[in-house]
Amino acid sequence: MIDIHCHFLPEIDDGAKTLEQALAMAQAAVDNGIIFSVVTPHINPGRYDNSLTKIYPRAKSFRAALKAAQIPLRIGMAAEVRLSPDILPLLDEGEIPFYGELDGFNIMLLEFPHTHIPPGADKLIDKLLDRKIRPIIAHPERNKDVIRSLNKIVPFVEMGCHLQLTASALAGRFGEGPHQRAREILQFDAFKVLATDAHNLKARTPELELGKLAAAEIIGAEAADDLVYANPLTIVRSQMEGSEAFWASAEARSSAKQIPVETADKKQARLRRLRAHDWRRRTATINDPKVAPATDSSKSGVATNVAKLSGMKAVFTISIDGKKLFKKKVDLSKGKIIIGRHPDSDIVIHGDFISRRHAVLTVAGDMLKISDLNSKNGMRVNGKKVATSKLQDGDRLTLGACDIVFSLEPSNSPQREVLSANR
């Protein structure tokens, strides 16, 4: 099988953290029947500032590491590019790596934000098509707009975009919403491939076989096989069949650019751009009529006395789809409480659309404050989307698909009360 979407390269995005993890993921891919994987680091200006110049040396090094470890996995190279006008200058500079060429178009893996399809997405895709770049849209079945309405993805199919479904979503591992949409999109009259979007060896594994079997139940074994071999082969043929020529070409293009030494002036300019990006994000949140600014929390009892807080515990009652899962209590003397799906978080939630480190609760002066940690799917307090907010007893948080009731109680309360065995 051929996997055209994975995050094996270590320390370049939110995929593998170390070379050892990357090699373990590659071996897992081989064990699953994958013979060729295209590494696709994120290119998301302002968050993952990757480019051909940065990706090629990492991919070359990883290719050598695979050979040294005697792992029989061949790799190609592309990128998962976040939809943004900021990618147009990168295209002008030749800094976006493509899969290959098909029917006169360069094929590029394009990612929408997980929360929605941005207004103007069709116009930007028109510009790409005018440049003879055809997007293959990454995991549309997991986009919240598409989960709400299948019709949201139809215009992009009609424009000529290809589609990449996630194998684990088709197998039901991303929840019912993505599962149902994946099954429906599978039956579209469009060019489709199945890929892993592997990030680790826990929840986002390099496993294609289960997805292929799930597809076979819907469209038959032969068509399912095409999703993981014949179809992806058509867009990565130049990488698979002309492997040495492809890597030589990538090296020539990367070497011609060279990564410049960052002077003090250039570092300051880069930091200014990042601050400007953060300002634009916050301003967009404030000005969007659908998104409320940080809540005022002027109700009585918010400005809780510090002395009282020191003797209190924060209580989080976690629910998904209306079903209570567990209650977690954390002493406020910690000063900071991290919520996310990373195992080192103070409150670990393995729910749909929860980021590794999603939000943080802090004791700020004489009050409590909850802040979003630049999560992919944002945070709501009492139904209003916010970047940061004061927090009080009885407030309701929404992180991804999880609903959380926040409360306070004395520190002598027990640590956790399990409300459901289904955790």
Long-range contacts (C-beta under 8 A, 24 or more apart in sequence): 1-32, 1-33, 1-34, 1-35, 1-208, 1-209, 1-212, 1-228, 1-229, 2-34, 2-35, 2-36, 2-37, 2-38, 2-228, 2-229, 2-232, 2-233, 2-236, 2-240, 3-29, 3-34, 3-36, 3-37, 3-38, 3-195, 3-196, 3-198, 3-206, 3-208, 3-228, 3-232, 4-38, 4-40, 4-76, 4-78, 4-99, 4-109, 4-136, 4-164, 4-193, 4-195, 4-232, 4-235, 4-236, 5-38, 5-40, 5-80, 5-109, 5-138, 5-164, 5-195, 5-196, 5-197, 6-37, 6-38, 6-39, 6-40, 6-195, 6-196, 6-197, 6-198, 6-206, 7-39, 7-40, 7-41, 7-42, 7-80, 7-197, 7-198, 7-199, 8-37, 8-39, 8-62, 8-75, 8-198, 8-206, 9-39, 9-41, 9-55, 9-58, 9-59, 9-62, 10-58, 10-62, 12-41, 12-48, 12-50, 12-54, 12-55, 12-58, 13-41, 13-42, 13-48, 13-50, 14-42, 14-48, 14-199, 14-356, 15-41, 15-198, 15-199, 15-200, 16-199, 16-200, 19-62, 19-65, 21-200, 21-201, 22-62, 22-65, 23-65, 23-66, 23-69, 23-71, 24-201, 25-198, 25-200, 25-201, 25-205, 25-206, 26-66, 26-71, 26-73, 26-75, 26-206, 27-71, 27-73, 28-201, 28-205, 28-206, 28-207, 29-73, 29-196, 29-198, 29-206, 30-71, 30-72, 30-73, 32-206, 32-207, 32-208, 32-209, 33-208, 33-209, 34-73, 34-196, 34-206, 34-208, 35-72, 35-73, 35-74, 36-73, 36-74, 36-75, 36-76, 36-236, 36-240, 37-73, 37-74, 37-75, 37-76, 37-206, 38-75, 38-76, 38-77, 38-78, 38-99, 38-236, 38-239, 39-75, 39-76, 39-77, 39-78, 40-78, 40-79, 40-80, 40-109, 41-79, 41-80, 42-79, 42-80, 42-82, 42-111, 43-79, 43-80, 43-81, 43-82, 43-87, 43-90, 43-96, 44-81, 44-82, 44-84, 44-111, 45-82, 45-84, 45-86, 45-87, 45-90, 45-277, 46-86, 46-273, 46-274, 46-277, 46-278, 47-82, 47-374, 50-79, 51-90, 51-93, 51-95, 51-96, 52-79, 52-94, 52-95, 52-96, 52-97, 52-250, 52-253, 52-254, 52-257, 53-95, 53-254, 53-257, 53-258, 53-259, 54-259, 55-79, 55-97, 56-97, 56-250, 56-251, 56-253, 56-254, 57-254, 59-250, 60-247, 60-251, 63-247, 74-240, 74-243, 76-236, 76-239, 76-240, 76-246, 77-239, 77-250, 78-108, 78-109, 79-108, 79-109, 80-109, 80-111, 80-138, 81-108, 81-109, 81-110, 81-111, 82-111, 82-113, 83-110, 83-111, 83-112, 83-113, 83-118, 83-121, 83-124, 85-124, 88-127, 91-131, 91-133, 93-257, 94-253, 94-257, 95-257, 97-250, 98-133, 99-136, 99-235, 99-236, 99-239, 100-235, 100-236, 100-237, 100-238, 100-239, 101-238, 102-134, 102-234, 102-235, 103-134, 104-132, 105-129, 105-132, 105-133, 105-134, 106-132, 106-133, 106-134, 107-133, 107-134, 107-135, 107-136, 107-162, 107-235, 108-133, 108-134, 108-135, 108-136, 109-135, 109-136, 109-138, 109-164, 110-135, 110-136, 110-137, 110-138, 110-161, 111-137, 111-138, 111-139, 112-137, 112-138, 112-140, 112-143, 113-143, 113-376, 114-142, 114-143, 114-144, 114-353, 114-376, 114-377, 115-143, 115-144, 115-145, 115-376, 115-377, 115-378, 116-143, 116-144, 116-145, 117-143, 117-145, 117-146, 117-152, 117-153, 121-156, 122-155, 122-156, 122-159, 125-156, 125-159, 125-161, 126-159, 129-159, 129-160, 134-160, 134-161, 134-162, 135-161, 135-162, 136-161, 136-162, 136-163, 136-164, 136-191, 136-193, 136-235, 137-161, 137-162, 137-163, 137-164, 138-164, 138-197, 139-164, 139-165, 139-166, 139-169, 139-197, 140-165, 140-181, 140-185, 141-165, 141-166, 141-169, 141-170, 141-174, 141-178, 141-179, 141-181, 141-182, 141-185, 142-166, 142-169, 142-174, 142-178, 142-181, 144-353, 144-377, 146-181, 147-177, 147-178, 147-181, 150-181, 150-184, 150-185, 153-185, 157-188, 157-190, 161-190, 162-190, 162-191, 162-192, 162-193, 162-235, 163-188, 163-190, 163-191, 163-192, 163-193, 164-192, 164-193, 164-194, 164-195, 165-192, 165-193, 165-194, 165-195, 165-211, 165-227, 166-194, 166-195, 166-196, 166-197, 166-211, 167-194, 167-195, 167-196, 167-207, 167-208, 167-209, 167-210, 167-211, 167-212, 167-214, 168-196, 168-197, 168-204, 168-205, 168-207, 168-210, 168-211, 169-211, 170-194, 170-211, 170-214, 170-215, 171-210, 171-211, 171-213, 171-214, 172-214, 173-203, 174-352, 175-352, 175-401, 177-352, 178-352, 183-218, 186-215, 186-218, 186-219, 187-218, 187-219, 191-231, 192-227, 192-231, 193-227, 193-228, 193-231, 193-232, 193-235, 194-224, 194-227, 194-228, 195-232, 203-341, 203-350, 281-387, 282-387, 285-385, 285-386, 285-387, 290-385, 291-384, 291-385, 292-384, 292-385, 292-386, 293-386, 294-386, 294-387, 294-388, 294-389, 294-390, 295-381, 295-382, 295-384, 295-386, 295-389, 295-390, 296-390, 297-367, 297-389, 297-390, 297-391, 297-392, 297-395, 299-392, 301-392, 301-393, 302-367, 302-390, 302-391, 302-392, 303-366, 303-367, 304-366, 304-367, 304-368, 304-392, 304-408, 305-366, 306-363, 306-365, 306-366, 309-363, 309-366, 309-368, 311-410, 311-411, 312-408, 312-409, 312-410, 312-411, 313-408, 313-409, 313-410, 313-411, 313-413, 314-361, 314-368, 314-406, 314-408, 315-406, 315-407, 315-408, 315-409, 315-413, 316-347, 316-404, 316-405, 316-406, 317-404, 317-405, 317-407, 317-419, 318-347, 318-349, 318-402, 318-403, 318-404, 319-402, 319-403, 319-404, 319-405, 320-351, 320-352, 320-401, 320-402, 320-403, 321-401, 322-403, 323-420, 323-422, 324-419, 324-420, 325-419, 325-420, 325-422, 325-423, 326-416, 326-417, 326-418, 326-419, 326-420, 326-423, 327-416, 327-417, 327-418, 327-419, 328-415, 328-416, 329-409, 329-413, 329-414, 329-415, 329-416, 331-411, 332-363, 332-368, 333-411, 335-362, 335-363, 336-360, 336-361, 336-362, 336-363, 337-361, 337-362, 338-373, 339-399, 339-404, 340-373, 340-375, 349-399, 349-402, 351-399, 351-400, 351-401, 351-402, 352-400, 352-401, 353-377, 353-400, 353-401, 354-399, 354-400, 354-401, 354-402, 355-400, 358-399, 358-400, 359-397, 359-399, 361-391, 367-391, 368-392, 370-397, 375-399, 375-400
